[in-house]
């Protein structure tokens, strides 16, 4: 699964758009106040990060070298 397939799966499952943010695929504007995210790793060595954005801060829950594993994790969190 890649980010686009993840987005399709979340829509098919009826997950509200404001509950998640997927870099390059689903970036709601304005950015939801609290949401789960999938983004490229930022200088950590990992290629993908899954986490939560709450109260103006990103908290990384897990990091993955594989996009598919990160997508699967976010899908499980949201469904």
C-alpha positions as CSV (number, residue, x, y, z in Angstrom):
1,X,0.0,0.0,0.0
2,X,1.2,3.5,-0.8
3,X,-0.1,6.9,0.4
4,X,-2.6,7.2,-2.5
5,X,-4.0,3.7,-1.8
6,X,-4.1,4.6,1.9
7,X,-6.2,7.7,1.2
8,X,-8.6,5.7,-0.9
9,X,-8.9,3.1,1.8
10,X,-9.6,5.7,4.5
11,X,-12.3,7.3,2.3
12,X,-13.9,4.0,1.6
13,X,-13.9,3.3,5.4
14,X,-15.7,6.6,6.0
15,X,-12.9,8.2,8.0
16,X,-13.5,12.0,8.2
17,X,-11.0,14.1,6.3
18,X,-10.1,16.1,9.3
19,X,-8.9,13.1,11.3
20,X,-5.7,12.6,9.2
21,X,-3.0,14.3,7.1
22,X,-1.0,12.4,4.5
23,X,2.0,14.3,3.1
24,X,1.6,15.0,-0.6
25,X,-1.8,13.3,-0.9
26,X,-4.2,14.6,1.7
27,X,-3.3,17.9,3.3
28,X,-6.5,19.6,4.4
29,X,-6.5,23.4,4.6
30,X,-6.8,24.8,7.1
31,X,-4.9,22.1,8.9
32,X,-7.1,20.3,11.4
33,X,-6.4,21.2,15.1
34,X,-5.8,17.6,16.1
35,X,-5.1,14.7,13.7
36,X,-3.0,11.7,12.9
37,X,-0.3,12.1,10.2
38,X,2.0,10.3,7.8
39,X,5.0,12.2,6.6
40,X,8.5,11.8,5.3
41,X,11.1,11.4,8.1
42,X,12.8,14.6,9.0
43,X,16.5,14.0,9.5
44,X,15.9,10.9,11.6
45,X,17.2,8.3,9.1
46,X,13.7,6.8,8.8
47,X,11.9,7.4,5.5
48,X,8.4,7.7,7.0
49,X,6.8,8.9,10.3
50,X,3.4,8.2,11.7
51,X,2.2,10.3,14.6
52,X,-0.3,12.7,16.2
53,X,-0.6,16.4,15.9
54,X,-2.1,17.9,19.1
55,X,-2.1,21.3,20.7
56,X,0.3,22.6,18.0
57,X,2.9,19.9,18.3
58,X,3.8,16.9,16.3
59,X,4.5,13.7,18.3
60,X,6.0,10.8,16.3
61,X,4.5,7.5,17.3
62,X,6.6,5.3,14.9
63,X,9.2,5.5,12.2
64,X,9.5,3.2,9.2
65,X,11.9,2.7,6.3
66,X,9.0,1.3,4.3
67,X,6.1,3.4,3.0
68,X,3.8,0.4,3.0
69,X,4.4,-0.4,6.7
70,X,3.8,3.2,7.7
71,X,0.6,3.3,5.6
72,X,-0.6,0.1,7.3
73,X,0.0,1.5,10.7
74,X,-2.0,4.7,10.0
75,X,-4.8,2.7,8.5
76,X,-5.0,0.5,11.7
77,X,-5.0,3.6,13.9
78,X,-7.9,5.2,12.0
79,X,-10.1,2.1,11.4
